[in-house]
């Protein structure tokens, strides 16, 4: 089942953005020191702040078979594959919606 996993927001000042979104949403930085904020209560999707990536959604699936099925389904609905430089072992596929907004279908394990 496809689900919104992470929203990635493009920012120019990571510290300022982390303070704002943390205070606005009651989110805290992940313990490993990434630029991903998670709900302080533990309930809700993460928010990733990034100076390089465009704003996009990461849509999570459980495994590679589900990823392929969802990518095929989304393409049939009008999405298109984006030419992307993938790192070795990438667990994500980059697509664009019908308005050219990017999003990723990410293998994240069972929900």
C-alpha positions as CSV (number, residue, x, y, z in Angstrom):
1,X,0.0,0.0,0.0
2,X,1.5,3.3,-1.1
3,X,1.7,5.9,1.8
4,X,3.3,9.3,2.3
5,X,6.5,8.6,4.2
6,X,8.5,11.8,4.2
7,X,8.0,15.3,2.9
8,X,11.3,16.9,1.8
9,X,11.5,20.7,1.9
10,X,14.1,22.7,0.1
11,X,15.7,25.3,2.4
12,X,18.5,27.8,2.3
13,X,19.3,27.9,6.0
14,X,19.1,24.5,7.7
15,X,19.4,25.7,11.3
16,X,16.7,28.4,10.8
17,X,14.4,26.0,9.0
18,X,14.9,23.3,11.6
19,X,14.0,25.7,14.5
20,X,10.9,27.0,12.6
21,X,9.5,23.6,11.6
22,X,10.4,22.0,14.9
23,X,8.6,24.8,16.9
24,X,5.7,24.9,14.4
25,X,5.0,21.2,14.4
26,X,6.4,20.1,17.8
27,X,9.1,18.0,15.9
28,X,12.6,17.2,17.1
29,X,15.7,16.2,15.2
30,X,16.4,12.5,14.8
31,X,18.9,11.2,17.2
32,X,21.5,10.4,14.6
33,X,21.8,14.1,13.9
34,X,20.3,14.1,10.4
35,X,18.4,17.0,9.0
36,X,15.2,15.0,9.4
37,X,12.7,16.1,12.0
38,X,10.3,13.7,13.6
39,X,7.2,14.3,15.8
40,X,8.1,14.7,19.4
41,X,5.1,12.6,20.3
42,X,6.2,9.8,17.9
43,X,3.0,10.1,15.9
44,X,3.2,11.4,12.3
45,X,5.4,11.4,9.2
46,X,9.0,12.8,9.2
47,X,10.0,16.1,7.6
48,X,13.4,16.3,5.9
49,X,15.1,19.6,5.3
50,X,17.5,19.7,2.4
51,X,19.6,22.4,0.8
52,X,20.0,20.5,-2.5
53,X,16.8,18.5,-3.3
54,X,13.7,20.1,-4.6
55,X,10.6,19.9,-2.5
56,X,9.0,16.5,-3.0
57,X,7.2,13.6,-1.4
58,X,8.7,10.3,-0.6
59,X,6.0,7.6,-1.0
60,X,6.8,4.5,1.0
61,X,6.2,0.9,0.0
62,X,7.1,-2.4,1.8
63,X,9.4,-4.1,-0.7
64,X,10.8,-4.2,-4.3
65,X,7.7,-6.0,-5.7
66,X,5.3,-3.5,-4.3
67,X,7.6,-0.7,-5.5
68,X,7.5,-2.0,-9.1
69,X,3.7,-2.5,-9.0
70,X,3.2,1.1,-7.7
71,X,5.6,2.6,-10.2
72,X,3.8,0.8,-13.0
73,X,0.4,1.9,-11.6
74,X,1.5,5.5,-11.2
75,X,2.9,5.6,-14.8
76,X,-0.4,4.3,-16.0
77,X,-2.1,7.2,-14.2
78,X,0.2,9.7,-16.0
79,X,3.4,9.9,-14.1
80,X,6.7,9.5,-15.9
81,X,10.2,8.3,-15.0
82,X,12.8,11.0,-14.4
83,X,16.3,10.6,-15.7
84,X,18.2,10.5,-12.4
85,X,21.7,9.6,-11.2
86,X,21.0,6.8,-8.7
87,X,23.6,5.8,-6.1
88,X,24.5,2.1,-5.9
89,X,21.8,0.1,-4.2
90,X,19.3,2.9,-4.4
91,X,15.9,1.8,-2.9
92,X,14.0,4.6,-4.6
93,X,12.6,5.5,-8.0
94,X,12.2,9.1,-9.0
95,X,9.0,10.0,-10.9
96,X,7.3,13.2,-12.0
97,X,3.6,13.8,-11.8
98,X,1.4,15.3,-14.5
99,X,2.5,18.8,-13.5
100,X,6.3,17.9,-13.4
101,X,6.4,17.8,-9.6
102,X,9.0,15.2,-8.5
103,X,8.3,12.4,-6.1
104,X,10.1,9.2,-5.0
105,X,8.7,5.7,-4.5
106,X,10.9,4.4,-1.7
107,X,11.3,0.8,-0.3
108,X,10.9,1.5,3.4
109,X,9.8,-1.9,4.7
110,X,6.4,-2.8,6.2
111,X,4.5,0.3,7.4
